[in-house]
Amino acid sequence: MDTTERLAAIEDLRRLMARYVRYADHQRWQDLADLFTPDGSFTPHKPDGSVWMRMEGRDGIAATVGGSGGPGVTLVHHLFSDEIDVDSATAAHGVWAMEDIVTRPSDAELSEDIPFRSMHGFGHYHARFVRTDGTWYIAELEQTRLRLDFSV
């Protein structure tokens, strides 16, 4: 793989992750899930490093992420400082610094699963990508957290 091909792959992967956060912010859950391989996985972690949940497959990702917010939720995601390594013409991995804000309506009912009105998080996305039929997909995505601030 020459330099031009490697740089083109890096730009494709940056755009893939940009679509991921845009789809999340607009709550386009099926579009977000379609960015993954059919058997892809998404695993968010808590700040202590423990697994918060694990989602597998496009249907599992769409249903779980889409069902986690509830009506009236506002999402804002930002990605920064990507580190992308292209391993071959069909495989790559990378890390993105991230920040997200989740805001629920003031009249939203608090529950054991979602005991907050707003959340402001900081951390990193760790991704493994594969290229199939000329298109890059997320094969594995892990979200690690450095900090989560909640308000009720």
Backbone as CSV, one residue per row, in Angstrom:
resi,resn,N_x,N_y,N_z,CA_x,CA_y,CA_z,C_x,C_y,C_z
1,MET,0.858,-1.172,0.000,0.000,0.000,0.000,0.904,1.234,0.000
2,ASP,0.714,2.101,-0.989,1.554,3.297,-1.062,0.971,4.408,-0.187
3,THR,1.696,5.511,-0.097,1.309,6.616,0.776,-0.055,7.199,0.403
4,THR,-0.306,7.372,-0.874,-1.589,7.932,-1.313,-2.742,7.018,-0.923
5,GLU,-2.600,5.724,-1.104,-3.653,4.769,-0.725,-3.863,4.770,0.789
6,ARG,-2.764,4.838,1.529,-2.863,4.857,2.991,-3.582,6.120,3.460
7,LEU,-3.227,7.272,2.906,-3.878,8.529,3.284,-5.351,8.548,2.880
8,ALA,-5.674,7.957,1.737,-7.075,7.861,1.316,-7.866,6.987,2.296
9,ALA,-7.271,5.889,2.745,-7.942,5.020,3.714,-8.150,5.757,5.033
10,ILE,-7.166,6.510,5.481,-7.296,7.277,6.724,-8.442,8.273,6.610
11,GLU,-8.532,8.967,5.493,-9.633,9.924,5.306,-10.980,9.212,5.266
12,ASP,-11.051,8.060,4.623,-12.293,7.281,4.605,-12.717,6.906,6.029
13,LEU,-11.755,6.527,6.865,-12.060,6.125,8.241,-12.467,7.324,9.094
14,ARG,-11.846,8.463,8.876,-12.284,9.679,9.576,-13.733,9.999,9.228
15,ARG,-14.063,9.891,7.965,-15.433,10.179,7.526,-16.418,9.142,8.077
16,LEU,-16.012,7.896,8.164,-16.856,6.845,8.736,-17.200,7.177,10.186
17,MET,-16.206,7.557,10.972,-16.462,7.891,12.370,-17.262,9.192,12.492
18,ALA,-17.068,10.120,11.571,-17.879,11.343,11.575,-19.347,11.005,11.325
19,ARG,-19.608,10.077,10.409,-20.990,9.634,10.179,-21.547,8.963,11.433
20,TYR,-20.721,8.156,12.096,-21.156,7.477,13.312,-21.691,8.491,14.331
21,VAL,-20.924,9.555,14.622,-21.384,10.509,15.635,-22.561,11.343,15.124
22,ARG,-22.588,11.655,13.829,-23.733,12.404,13.283,-25.003,11.568,13.376
23,TYR,-24.924,10.288,13.019,-26.095,9.423,13.118,-26.546,9.282,14.572
24,ALA,-25.603,9.193,15.501,-25.960,9.116,16.919,-26.678,10.390,17.351
25,ASP,-26.131,11.546,16.998,-26.730,12.816,17.408,-28.127,13.012,16.835
26,HIS,-28.362,12.481,15.646,-29.684,12.601,15.014,-30.570,11.389,15.281
27,GLN,-30.074,10.486,16.120,-30.806,9.297,16.542,-31.264,8.452,15.360
28,ARG,-30.373,8.323,14.391,-30.608,7.479,13.216,-29.948,6.122,13.504
29,TRP,-30.616,5.351,14.355,-30.016,4.149,14.918,-29.720,3.075,13.875
30,GLN,-30.605,2.873,12.927,-30.339,1.846,11.915,-29.191,2.269,11.010
31,ASP,-29.150,3.550,10.638,-28.024,4.041,9.836,-26.712,3.866,10.594
32,LEU,-26.731,4.170,11.897,-25.546,3.984,12.723,-25.139,2.510,12.733
33,ALA,-26.081,1.627,12.957,-25.780,0.193,13.019,-25.253,-0.329,11.683
34,ASP,-25.719,0.243,10.581,-25.269,-0.197,9.263,-23.821,0.185,8.970
35,LEU,-23.219,1.016,9.813,-21.793,1.335,9.673,-20.914,0.200,10.183
36,PHE,-21.528,-0.741,10.897,-20.820,-1.891,11.452,-20.895,-3.075,10.489
37,THR,-19.966,-3.999,10.630,-20.084,-5.267,9.913,-21.327,-5.976,10.452
38,PRO,-21.886,-6.928,9.708,-23.084,-7.622,10.204,-22.898,-8.232,11.595
39,ASP,-21.687,-8.681,11.913,-21.425,-9.261,13.225,-20.604,-8.335,14.118
40,GLY,-20.588,-7.044,13.798,-19.802,-6.074,14.554,-20.256,-5.962,15.996
41,SER,-19.396,-5.363,16.817,-19.723,-5.206,18.230,-19.422,-3.793,18.695
42,PHE,-20.180,-3.368,19.704,-19.964,-2.081,20.353,-20.006,-2.315,21.854
43,THR,-18.936,-1.923,22.553,-18.816,-2.154,23.983,-18.426,-0.865,24.693
44,PRO,-19.374,-0.172,25.311,-19.013,0.975,26.145,-18.577,0.509,27.538
45,HIS,-17.611,1.233,28.089,-17.080,0.923,29.417,-17.385,2.066,30.383
46,LYS,-17.402,1.757,31.662,-17.549,2.756,32.714,-16.160,3.346,33.014
47,PRO,-16.099,4.484,33.715,-14.792,5.060,34.036,-13.876,4.122,34.825
48,ASP,-14.434,3.186,35.583,-13.590,2.253,36.328,-13.047,1.120,35.450
49,GLY,-13.403,1.130,34.168,-12.908,0.121,33.229,-13.834,-1.063,33.028
50,SER,-14.831,-1.194,33.874,-15.750,-2.330,33.725,-16.658,-2.105,32.516
51,VAL,-17.134,-3.206,31.960,-18.015,-3.136,30.794,-19.390,-2.653,31.237
52,TRP,-19.895,-1.627,30.566,-21.229,-1.104,30.846,-22.267,-2.015,30.206
53,MET,-22.040,-2.330,28.921,-22.891,-3.265,28.187,-22.134,-3.700,26.941
54,ARG,-22.589,-4.762,26.306,-21.986,-5.220,25.061,-23.105,-5.475,24.065
55,MET,-22.955,-4.856,22.899,-23.946,-5.023,21.843,-23.277,-5.752,20.683
56,GLU,-23.995,-6.695,20.092,-23.434,-7.457,18.986,-24.404,-7.501,17.828
57,GLY,-23.853,-7.385,16.622,-24.638,-7.438,15.403,-25.379,-6.139,15.170
58,ARG,-25.668,-5.873,13.912,-26.349,-4.623,13.561,-27.688,-4.466,14.269
59,ASP,-28.491,-5.531,14.297,-29.806,-5.440,14.941,-29.664,-5.177,16.434
60,GLY,-28.728,-5.852,17.074,-28.503,-5.651,18.512,-28.023,-4.243,18.825
61,ILE,-27.160,-3.708,17.986,-26.657,-2.350,18.195,-27.790,-1.341,18.009
62,ALA,-28.541,-1.454,16.929,-29.643,-0.513,16.666,-30.671,-0.546,17.794
63,ALA,-31.048,-1.742,18.238,-32.077,-1.860,19.274,-31.591,-1.343,20.616
64,THR,-30.379,-1.675,20.997,-29.880,-1.300,22.320,-29.562,0.183,22.403
65,VAL,-28.809,0.701,21.442,-28.474,2.125,21.462,-29.744,2.946,21.274
66,GLY,-30.603,2.532,20.377,-31.839,3.263,20.115,-32.816,3.237,21.267
67,GLY,-32.770,2.206,22.070,-33.698,2.099,23.185,-33.185,2.676,24.479
68,SER,-31.952,3.158,24.491,-31.345,3.572,25.750,-31.671,4.995,26.170
69,GLY,-32.136,5.832,25.249,-32.320,7.228,25.601,-33.708,7.620,26.039
70,GLY,-34.690,7.163,25.327,-36.058,7.552,25.611,-36.451,8.792,24.815
71,PRO,-37.725,9.160,24.873,-38.202,10.300,24.076,-37.632,11.622,24.572
72,GLY,-37.390,12.528,23.640,-36.947,13.876,23.971,-35.487,14.014,24.341
73,VAL,-34.702,12.971,24.164,-33.280,13.014,24.518,-32.510,13.778,23.441
74,THR,-31.590,14.616,23.888,-30.698,15.328,22.979,-29.295,14.769,23.164
75,LEU,-28.642,14.453,22.041,-27.289,13.915,22.069,-26.352,14.847,21.315
76,VAL,-25.150,15.019,21.844,-24.111,15.781,21.165,-22.808,15.016,21.342
77,HIS,-22.147,14.708,20.240,-20.867,14.000,20.265,-19.804,14.824,19.553
78,HIS,-18.597,14.738,20.056,-17.444,15.358,19.391,-16.311,14.345,19.372
79,LEU,-15.604,14.292,18.259,-14.410,13.456,18.133,-13.205,14.364,17.921
80,PHE,-12.083,13.991,18.511,-10.851,14.769,18.410,-9.661,13.838,18.228
81,SER,-8.568,14.386,17.785,-7.244,13.756,17.872,-7.221,12.283,17.477
82,ASP,-7.526,11.998,16.232,-7.526,10.599,15.810,-6.107,10.076,15.612
83,GLU,-5.952,8.812,15.930,-4.726,8.058,15.666,-5.164,6.844,14.862
84,ILE,-4.866,6.830,13.575,-5.339,5.763,12.701,-4.155,5.025,12.107
85,ASP,-4.180,3.711,12.220,-3.159,2.858,11.608,-3.827,1.966,10.577
86,VAL,-3.353,2.047,9.354,-3.856,1.188,8.285,-2.955,-0.035,8.249
87,ASP,-3.522,-1.176,8.565,-2.750,-2.414,8.646,-2.579,-3.071,7.284
88,SER,-3.583,-2.896,6.425,-3.540,-3.455,5.072,-4.629,-2.759,4.264
89,ALA,-4.807,-3.173,3.038,-5.861,-2.587,2.202,-7.262,-2.912,2.723
90,THR,-7.370,-3.890,3.635,-8.687,-4.303,4.130,-8.804,-4.301,5.653
91,ALA,-7.818,-3.771,6.361,-7.870,-3.773,7.829,-7.179,-2.520,8.375
92,ALA,-7.767,-1.977,9.440,-7.201,-0.798,10.090,-7.717,-0.737,11.525
93,HIS,-7.071,0.077,12.314,-7.547,0.326,13.668,-7.211,1.762,14.048
94,GLY,-7.915,2.289,15.047,-7.675,3.664,15.443,-8.274,4.000,16.787
95,VAL,-7.862,5.164,17.291,-8.345,5.690,18.561,-8.720,7.151,18.341
96,TRP,-9.873,7.538,18.873,-10.345,8.924,18.811,-10.626,9.395,20.226
97,ALA,-10.119,10.557,20.608,-10.577,11.201,21.831,-12.018,11.646,21.580
98,MET,-12.865,11.569,22.620,-14.273,11.907,22.424,-14.843,12.619,23.636
99,GLU,-15.921,13.330,23.361,-16.719,13.977,24.391,-18.175,13.823,23.973
100,ASP,-19.047,13.556,24.936,-20.467,13.484,24.607,-21.303,14.092,25.716
101,ILE,-22.449,14.604,25.300,-23.413,15.189,26.226,-24.765,14.554,25.912
102,VAL,-25.421,14.058,26.946,-26.757,13.487,26.814,-27.666,14.290,27.738
103,THR,-28.731,14.847,27.183,-29.682,15.636,27.971,-31.070,15.045,27.806
104,ARG,-31.717,14.777,28.920,-33.082,14.252,28.931,-34.038,15.368,29.328
105,PRO,-35.279,15.297,28.901,-36.249,16.343,29.265,-36.392,16.468,30.783
106,SER,-36.723,17.662,31.240,-36.832,17.905,32.685,-37.933,17.065,33.332
107,ASP,-38.917,16.627,32.549,-39.991,15.808,33.113,-39.760,14.308,32.903
108,ALA,-38.586,13.937,32.391,-38.287,12.506,32.173,-38.183,11.797,33.511
109,GLU,-38.756,10.610,33.540,-38.730,9.820,34.763,-37.345,9.210,34.961
110,LEU,-36.820,9.342,36.158,-35.533,8.725,36.475,-35.771,7.257,36.812
111,SER,-34.783,6.425,36.488,-34.910,4.994,36.765,-33.556,4.469,37.224
112,GLU,-33.540,3.225,37.615,-32.279,2.601,38.024,-31.312,2.535,36.845
113,ASP,-31.844,2.299,35.633,-31.010,2.222,34.440,-30.520,3.593,33.990
114,ILE,-31.359,4.624,34.136,-30.998,5.984,33.705,-31.363,6.946,34.838
115,PRO,-30.456,7.073,35.831,-30.769,7.886,37.016,-30.322,9.351,36.888
116,PHE,-30.318,9.919,35.677,-29.809,11.280,35.493,-30.662,12.057,34.488
117,ARG,-30.568,13.364,34.565,-31.195,14.255,33.578,-30.186,14.624,32.500
118,SER,-28.920,14.786,32.897,-27.893,15.067,31.895,-26.597,14.365,32.269
119,MET,-25.836,14.064,31.227,-24.556,13.399,31.383,-23.564,14.089,30.458
120,HIS,-22.365,14.321,30.973,-21.289,14.893,30.174,-20.111,13.942,30.329
121,GLY,-19.710,13.317,29.228,-18.679,12.293,29.295,-17.458,12.623,28.468
122,PHE,-16.344,12.036,28.876,-15.065,12.210,28.203,-14.388,10.850,28.123
123,GLY,-13.734,10.580,27.020,-13.038,9.308,26.894,-12.475,9.106,25.507
124,HIS,-12.487,7.849,25.083,-11.911,7.480,23.781,-12.734,6.381,23.119
125,TYR,-12.794,6.440,21.803,-13.298,5.335,21.001,-12.090,4.581,20.463
126,HIS,-12.096,3.277,20.623,-11.070,2.386,20.083,-11.775,1.519,19.038
127,ALA,-11.319,1.605,17.797,-12.047,0.930,16.720,-11.135,0.014,15.915
128,ARG,-11.737,-1.076,15.460,-11.101,-1.950,14.469,-12.021,-1.946,13.261
129,PHE,-11.423,-1.748,12.089,-12.179,-1.613,10.853,-11.801,-2.706,9.865
130,VAL,-12.748,-3.055,9.020,-12.476,-3.946,7.889,-13.078,-3.329,6.638
131,ARG,-12.448,-3.616,5.522,-12.947,-3.119,4.234,-13.457,-4.310,3.442
132,THR,-14.727,-4.221,3.043,-15.375,-5.282,2.283,-15.994,-4.668,1.035
133,ASP,-15.702,-5.234,-0.120,-16.241,-4.741,-1.398,-16.038,-3.229,-1.554
134,GLY,-14.861,-2.755,-1.136,-14.501,-1.348,-1.305,-15.050,-0.394,-0.270
135,THR,-15.764,-0.891,0.739,-16.351,-0.035,1.766,-15.799,-0.405,3.140
136,TRP,-15.426,0.615,3.911,-14.946,0.408,5.284,-16.133,0.283,6.235
137,TYR,-16.017,-0.662,7.181,-17.012,-0.874,8.219,-16.321,-0.971,9.574
138,ILE,-17.073,-0.687,10.619,-16.586,-0.875,11.982,-16.805,-2.343,12.343
139,ALA,-15.740,-3.040,12.682,-15.866,-4.429,13.119,-16.014,-4.503,14.637
140,GLU,-15.264,-3.666,15.338,-15.348,-3.603,16.802,-15.185,-2.159,17.220
141,LEU,-16.021,-1.730,18.153,-15.909,-0.381,18.707,-16.011,-0.492,20.215
142,GLU,-15.000,0.046,20.896,-15.023,0.110,22.355,-14.944,1.570,22.759
143,GLN,-15.767,1.931,23.706,-15.760,3.290,24.237,-15.242,3.205,25.664
144,THR,-14.090,3.810,25.898,-13.553,3.866,27.250,-13.812,5.255,27.810
145,ARG,-13.970,5.323,29.099,-14.322,6.589,29.753,-13.232,7.025,30.725
146,LEU,-12.910,8.301,30.665,-12.035,8.909,31.651,-12.854,9.558,32.753
147,ARG,-14.026,10.058,32.349,-14.848,10.807,33.298,-16.287,10.850,32.802
148,LEU,-17.218,10.764,33.735,-18.643,10.962,33.475,-19.195,11.869,34.573
149,ASP,-19.790,12.981,34.161,-20.428,13.893,35.101,-21.931,13.819,34.893
150,PHE,-22.669,13.608,35.981,-24.118,13.487,35.921,-24.766,14.627,36.701
151,SER,-25.963,15.016,36.271,-26.779,15.920,37.067,-28.215,15.406,37.023
152,VAL,-28.909,15.605,38.121,-30.308,15.179,38.236,-31.149,16.426,38.327
